[in-house]
Amino acid sequence: MPAVSKGDGMRGLAVFISDIRNWFLCVSLAVLEFDLAE
């Protein structure tokens, strides 16, 4: 089983971070809309 190269690890980490950022933005927007709806 080949070891993961550093480049692949960094790319995976970047994708992981961008996914978290997108999720965080979606949650923030949903919370704002929920607050405005009340």
PyMOL Python script that loads the backbone (N, CA, C, O; Angstrom):
from pymol import cmd

cmd.read_pdbstr("""\
ATOM      1  N   MET A   1       0.863  -1.196   0.000  1.00  0.00           N
ATOM      2  CA  MET A   1       0.000   0.000   0.000  1.00  0.00           C
ATOM      3  C   MET A   1       0.897   1.244   0.000  1.00  0.00           C
ATOM      4  O   MET A   1       1.662   1.443   0.943  1.00  0.00           O
ATOM      5  N   PRO A   2       0.818   2.068  -1.022  1.00  0.00           N
ATOM      6  CA  PRO A   2       1.707   3.241  -1.109  1.00  0.00           C
ATOM      7  C   PRO A   2       1.359   4.311  -0.084  1.00  0.00           C
ATOM      8  O   PRO A   2       0.194   4.525   0.251  1.00  0.00           O
ATOM      9  N   ALA A   3       2.390   4.967   0.399  1.00  0.00           N
ATOM     10  CA  ALA A   3       2.162   6.045   1.369  1.00  0.00           C
ATOM     11  C   ALA A   3       1.581   7.257   0.642  1.00  0.00           C
ATOM     12  O   ALA A   3       1.873   7.486  -0.531  1.00  0.00           O
ATOM     13  N   VAL A   4       0.768   8.019   1.341  1.00  0.00           N
ATOM     14  CA  VAL A   4       0.174   9.215   0.738  1.00  0.00           C
ATOM     15  C   VAL A   4       1.249  10.285   0.624  1.00  0.00           C
ATOM     16  O   VAL A   4       1.932  10.585   1.604  1.00  0.00           O
ATOM     17  N   SER A   5       1.403  10.855  -0.549  1.00  0.00           N
ATOM     18  CA  SER A   5       2.419  11.900  -0.727  1.00  0.00           C
ATOM     19  C   SER A   5       1.973  13.173  -0.014  1.00  0.00           C
ATOM     20  O   SER A   5       0.789  13.366   0.259  1.00  0.00           O
ATOM     21  N   LYS A   6       2.932  14.028   0.279  1.00  0.00           N
ATOM     22  CA  LYS A   6       2.604  15.250   1.017  1.00  0.00           C
ATOM     23  C   LYS A   6       1.634  16.122   0.222  1.00  0.00           C
ATOM     24  O   LYS A   6       0.746  16.750   0.798  1.00  0.00           O
ATOM     25  N   GLY A   7       1.806  16.160  -1.108  1.00  0.00           N
ATOM     26  CA  GLY A   7       0.921  16.975  -1.938  1.00  0.00           C
ATOM     27  C   GLY A   7      -0.528  16.520  -1.832  1.00  0.00           C
ATOM     28  O   GLY A   7      -1.434  17.346  -1.713  1.00  0.00           O
ATOM     29  N   ASP A   8      -0.751  15.203  -1.874  1.00  0.00           N
ATOM     30  CA  ASP A   8      -2.119  14.685  -1.778  1.00  0.00           C
ATOM     31  C   ASP A   8      -2.709  15.013  -0.412  1.00  0.00           C
ATOM     32  O   ASP A   8      -3.886  15.358  -0.304  1.00  0.00           O
ATOM     33  N   GLY A   9      -1.891  14.904   0.625  1.00  0.00           N
ATOM     34  CA  GLY A   9      -2.371  15.201   1.977  1.00  0.00           C
ATOM     35  C   GLY A   9      -2.792  16.652   2.104  1.00  0.00           C
ATOM     36  O   GLY A   9      -3.829  16.960   2.693  1.00  0.00           O
ATOM     37  N   MET A  10      -1.975  17.549   1.542  1.00  0.00           N
ATOM     38  CA  MET A  10      -2.299  18.974   1.630  1.00  0.00           C
ATOM     39  C   MET A  10      -3.547  19.298   0.825  1.00  0.00           C
ATOM     40  O   MET A  10      -4.371  20.111   1.244  1.00  0.00           O
ATOM     41  N   ARG A  11      -3.688  18.655  -0.344  1.00  0.00           N
ATOM     42  CA  ARG A  11      -4.877  18.910  -1.172  1.00  0.00           C
ATOM     43  C   ARG A  11      -6.123  18.405  -0.439  1.00  0.00           C
ATOM     44  O   ARG A  11      -7.157  19.072  -0.438  1.00  0.00           O
ATOM     45  N   GLY A  12      -6.021  17.238   0.176  1.00  0.00           N
ATOM     46  CA  GLY A  12      -7.153  16.695   0.924  1.00  0.00           C
ATOM     47  C   GLY A  12      -7.531  17.616   2.075  1.00  0.00           C
ATOM     48  O   GLY A  12      -8.709  17.832   2.359  1.00  0.00           O
ATOM     49  N   LEU A  13      -6.500  18.158   2.737  1.00  0.00           N
ATOM     50  CA  LEU A  13      -6.755  19.056   3.864  1.00  0.00           C
ATOM     51  C   LEU A  13      -7.442  20.330   3.386  1.00  0.00           C
ATOM     52  O   LEU A  13      -8.350  20.834   4.046  1.00  0.00           O
ATOM     53  N   ALA A  14      -7.007  20.852   2.235  1.00  0.00           N
ATOM     54  CA  ALA A  14      -7.603  22.074   1.692  1.00  0.00           C
ATOM     55  C   ALA A  14      -9.077  21.845   1.364  1.00  0.00           C
ATOM     56  O   ALA A  14      -9.921  22.697   1.643  1.00  0.00           O
ATOM     57  N   VAL A  15      -9.382  20.689   0.769  1.00  0.00           N
ATOM     58  CA  VAL A  15     -10.778  20.369   0.436  1.00  0.00           C
ATOM     59  C   VAL A  15     -11.593  20.240   1.712  1.00  0.00           C
ATOM     60  O   VAL A  15     -12.724  20.719   1.789  1.00  0.00           O
ATOM     61  N   PHE A  16     -11.009  19.587   2.716  1.00  0.00           N
ATOM     62  CA  PHE A  16     -11.686  19.393   3.998  1.00  0.00           C
ATOM     63  C   PHE A  16     -12.009  20.740   4.640  1.00  0.00           C
ATOM     64  O   PHE A  16     -13.116  20.950   5.136  1.00  0.00           O
ATOM     65  N   ILE A  17     -11.031  21.653   4.625  1.00  0.00           N
ATOM     66  CA  ILE A  17     -11.232  22.973   5.230  1.00  0.00           C
ATOM     67  C   ILE A  17     -12.287  23.767   4.469  1.00  0.00           C
ATOM     68  O   ILE A  17     -13.123  24.437   5.076  1.00  0.00           O
ATOM     69  N   SER A  18     -12.248  23.692   3.132  1.00  0.00           N
ATOM     70  CA  SER A  18     -13.234  24.447   2.346  1.00  0.00           C
ATOM     71  C   SER A  18     -14.637  23.894   2.590  1.00  0.00           C
ATOM     72  O   SER A  18     -15.608  24.650   2.608  1.00  0.00           O
ATOM     73  N   ASP A  19     -14.747  22.563   2.780  1.00  0.00           N
ATOM     74  CA  ASP A  19     -16.056  21.967   3.075  1.00  0.00           C
ATOM     75  C   ASP A  19     -16.574  22.498   4.404  1.00  0.00           C
ATOM     76  O   ASP A  19     -17.749  22.848   4.516  1.00  0.00           O
ATOM     77  N   ILE A  20     -15.710  22.561   5.411  1.00  0.00           N
ATOM     78  CA  ILE A  20     -16.124  23.057   6.729  1.00  0.00           C
ATOM     79  C   ILE A  20     -16.536  24.520   6.621  1.00  0.00           C
ATOM     80  O   ILE A  20     -17.526  24.936   7.222  1.00  0.00           O
ATOM     81  N   ARG A  21     -15.765  25.310   5.842  1.00  0.00           N
ATOM     82  CA  ARG A  21     -16.082  26.735   5.695  1.00  0.00           C
ATOM     83  C   ARG A  21     -17.441  26.905   5.026  1.00  0.00           C
ATOM     84  O   ARG A  21     -18.245  27.737   5.447  1.00  0.00           O
ATOM     85  N   ASN A  22     -17.701  26.108   3.974  1.00  0.00           N
ATOM     86  CA  ASN A  22     -18.990  26.195   3.276  1.00  0.00           C
ATOM     87  C   ASN A  22     -20.123  25.807   4.217  1.00  0.00           C
ATOM     88  O   ASN A  22     -21.170  26.454   4.230  1.00  0.00           O
ATOM     89  N   TRP A  23     -19.916  24.736   5.016  1.00  0.00           N
ATOM     90  CA  TRP A  23     -20.944  24.285   5.950  1.00  0.00           C
ATOM     91  C   TRP A  23     -21.205  25.367   6.989  1.00  0.00           C
ATOM     92  O   TRP A  23     -22.352  25.651   7.333  1.00  0.00           O
ATOM     93  N   PHE A  24     -20.121  25.970   7.486  1.00  0.00           N
ATOM     94  CA  PHE A  24     -20.262  27.009   8.506  1.00  0.00           C
ATOM     95  C   PHE A  24     -21.042  28.199   7.957  1.00  0.00           C
ATOM     96  O   PHE A  24     -21.899  28.751   8.646  1.00  0.00           O
ATOM     97  N   LEU A  25     -20.747  28.599   6.709  1.00  0.00           N
ATOM     98  CA  LEU A  25     -21.467  29.719   6.096  1.00  0.00           C
ATOM     99  C   LEU A  25     -22.946  29.380   5.938  1.00  0.00           C
ATOM    100  O   LEU A  25     -23.801  30.224   6.207  1.00  0.00           O
ATOM    101  N   CYS A  26     -23.257  28.171   5.510  1.00  0.00           N
ATOM    102  CA  CYS A  26     -24.653  27.755   5.325  1.00  0.00           C
ATOM    103  C   CYS A  26     -25.389  27.785   6.657  1.00  0.00           C
ATOM    104  O   CYS A  26     -26.520  28.265   6.735  1.00  0.00           O
ATOM    105  N   VAL A  27     -24.749  27.274   7.705  1.00  0.00           N
ATOM    106  CA  VAL A  27     -25.383  27.259   9.023  1.00  0.00           C
ATOM    107  C   VAL A  27     -25.601  28.689   9.513  1.00  0.00           C
ATOM    108  O   VAL A  27     -26.657  29.005  10.061  1.00  0.00           O
ATOM    109  N   SER A  28     -24.607  29.551   9.317  1.00  0.00           N
ATOM    110  CA  SER A  28     -24.733  30.947   9.758  1.00  0.00           C
ATOM    111  C   SER A  28     -25.904  31.627   9.052  1.00  0.00           C
ATOM    112  O   SER A  28     -26.692  32.328   9.686  1.00  0.00           O
ATOM    113  N   LEU A  29     -26.015  31.420   7.741  1.00  0.00           N
ATOM    114  CA  LEU A  29     -27.111  32.025   6.983  1.00  0.00           C
ATOM    115  C   LEU A  29     -28.452  31.475   7.461  1.00  0.00           C
ATOM    116  O   LEU A  29     -29.416  32.228   7.600  1.00  0.00           O
ATOM    117  N   ALA A  30     -28.519  30.176   7.712  1.00  0.00           N
ATOM    118  CA  ALA A  30     -29.768  29.567   8.158  1.00  0.00           C
ATOM    119  C   ALA A  30     -30.172  30.139   9.509  1.00  0.00           C
ATOM    120  O   ALA A  30     -31.351  30.412   9.736  1.00  0.00           O
ATOM    121  N   VAL A  31     -29.215  30.323  10.404  1.00  0.00           N
ATOM    122  CA  VAL A  31     -29.514  30.874  11.727  1.00  0.00           C
ATOM    123  C   VAL A  31     -29.984  32.321  11.597  1.00  0.00           C
ATOM    124  O   VAL A  31     -30.920  32.734  12.281  1.00  0.00           O
ATOM    125  N   LEU A  32     -29.342  33.089  10.725  1.00  0.00           N
ATOM    126  CA  LEU A  32     -29.750  34.483  10.527  1.00  0.00           C
ATOM    127  C   LEU A  32     -31.181  34.546   9.996  1.00  0.00           C
ATOM    128  O   LEU A  32     -31.989  35.339  10.481  1.00  0.00           O
ATOM    129  N   GLU A  33     -31.495  33.723   9.015  1.00  0.00           N
ATOM    130  CA  GLU A  33     -32.846  33.723   8.448  1.00  0.00           C
ATOM    131  C   GLU A  33     -33.864  33.304   9.502  1.00  0.00           C
ATOM    132  O   GLU A  33     -34.971  33.841   9.555  1.00  0.00           O
ATOM    133  N   PHE A  34     -33.485  32.344  10.337  1.00  0.00           N
ATOM    134  CA  PHE A  34     -34.391  31.883  11.389  1.00  0.00           C
ATOM    135  C   PHE A  34     -34.658  33.017  12.378  1.00  0.00           C
ATOM    136  O   PHE A  34     -35.795  33.217  12.804  1.00  0.00           O
ATOM    137  N   ASP A  35     -33.607  33.763  12.743  1.00  0.00           N
ATOM    138  CA  ASP A  35     -33.772  34.882  13.671  1.00  0.00           C
ATOM    139  C   ASP A  35     -34.647  35.970  13.052  1.00  0.00           C
ATOM    140  O   ASP A  35     -35.495  36.546  13.734  1.00  0.00           O
ATOM    141  N   LEU A  36     -34.447  36.253  11.770  1.00  0.00           N
ATOM    142  CA  LEU A  36     -35.229  37.297  11.108  1.00  0.00           C
ATOM    143  C   LEU A  36     -36.687  36.879  10.957  1.00  0.00           C
ATOM    144  O   LEU A  36     -37.574  37.732  10.928  1.00  0.00           O
ATOM    145  N   ALA A  37     -36.943  35.583  10.859  1.00  0.00           N
ATOM    146  CA  ALA A  37     -38.302  35.098  10.635  1.00  0.00           C
ATOM    147  C   ALA A  37     -39.166  35.272  11.879  1.00  0.00           C
ATOM    148  O   ALA A  37     -40.388  35.377  11.773  1.00  0.00           O
ATOM    149  N   GLU A  38     -38.552  35.301  13.040  1.00  0.00           N
ATOM    150  CA  GLU A  38     -39.358  35.372  14.261  1.00  0.00           C
ATOM    151  C   GLU A  38     -39.986  36.740  14.459  1.00  0.00           C
ATOM    152  O   GLU A  38     -40.694  36.958  15.442  1.00  0.00           O
TER     153      GLU A  38
END
""", "prot")
cmd.dss("prot")
cmd.show_as("cartoon", "prot")
cmd.util.cbc("prot")
cmd.orient("prot")
